[in-house]
């Protein structure tokens, strides 16, 4: 079984490719959070994977919330691993997952780092043209290596350092003043997709059907990148910047 968290499709794509090699089942952490599904039977599974993007050098807050609530039955003898998508480095993310699993009495066989397009456009830009294509091609080659290593149960990186923090803290966004800076501009068509896909359920719709951010946000920016009208903005940081979804993903 592979538990994966995705916003723009990078990690979903990685999880799907690995599942093809290992014959594993896939569980979307975002969907599990929205539906409150935290109990899973892994009896008979040969592998237990956790795939997530790197947020500020560690696990996303949404993944932390899911792991805190996760209840597994049938654990024992599985090859347990992590796969971390990142723009440059996974930082302390491997150490964070190792610590979380150790505290749960789950052995960890290591992690694998996968560099993919950096999509946190609050402070960066999406690579374009040939550069984007080259990153995706390298990622595919690296994914072949990772999938083969996992299928063969070859241990990955085990980082036993004390992580600076286990999870990136959740941000509180408020409808009163919109303290998180997330908002929809005049291009918004009130389609409701952003509210539908938000893993934290922190987007509601006002009387006109437009989104309002209110609650605990994991800053995954799924709402921003996947808005069909490119109407979701983070203050002025994202205006006129390209959006990104993995070109080979069909979101589950």
Secondary structure, DSSP 8 states (H G I E B T S, - for coil): -EEE--SSSHHHHHHHHHHHHHT--EEEHHHHHHHT--EEE-TT-SEEEEEEEEETTEE-HHHHHHHHH-EEES-SS-EEEEEEEESS--TTHHHHHHHHHHHTT-----EEEEE-----TTSS----HHHHHHHHHHHHHHHHHHHHHHHTT---B---S--S-SB---EEE-TTT-TT-EEE-TT-----HHHHH-TT--EEE-TTS-EEE-EEE----HHHHH-TT--EEETTTTTT------TT----
